[in-house]
Amino acid sequence: MYSVKQISSQETYPVRQPVLRPGKPIESCIFPGDDLPSTTHFGVFDNNNLVGIASLFRSTSPDIKGSTQYQLRGMAVLATYQKKGLGDMLLSAAEKHAANLNADVIWFNAREVAVGFYKKAGYEIAGDIFTIPDVGPHYVMFKYI
């Protein structure tokens, strides 16, 4: 049985590293703003095992309109748990939390391979593809909530 709970930034590292920063040091898993009071981290658990994560940051994108914006970052599900609806669970938890915070919009930098997943959830692309060094091609995506 899967469940989503709020977790600490440090608890995200065992999933951030193998999925988002493979082969890189654990320090590469520390994001600016991880421990701000306005940041919330979510974990999806298989019983007591953390298998997926997402983080929601109070952050504004110059490409997106909206006075109260939140950025989704570091969303990842361990490879053996992908394609089981866990990403949907994390995204739903982040959206509900943002709505409770009176957010206008959620935005993020989506890896090119994840664009289809986010489009199915109602997110739109803003602008052209760009490359994040050492990570790969991305699109800015957003959804008004």
C-alpha positions, 0 to 999 in steps of 0.5 A: 500500500502506497502513501504520501507524507511530508518529509525532510530535505535530507530524506529526499537524498536517497531517491534524488541521488540515484534518479536525478544525480546518478554517479554524482556526490550526495552534495549534488542532491542539496538544492538551494532553498531546501530548508526554507520554511516555505519549502515542503518535501513529499515522499511516497512510501511503499509501506515504510520504504521511501520510493519517490519524492517531490519538493515544492518551493516558493519561487517565481518564474519570469516566464509565468504569470501569477502573483503566488507561484510555487516551483516543483523540483526534484520529483523522482520515483525509483526505477523499480517503482515507475509506471505505478501511478506514484508520480501522480500521487506526488503531483496531486499532493503537491498541487493540493498543498499549493492550493492550500497555500493560495498558489496561482500556479505551479511551474517547473523545469521538466526533463524532456523525457517527462513532458508527456507525463506532465501534459497528461496531468494538465501542464503546458509548456512555456517557451523553448527547450533548453539544456541544464548543464550536466543534467540535460534538455528541459522545458519550463512547464506550468499549470494554473491551480 
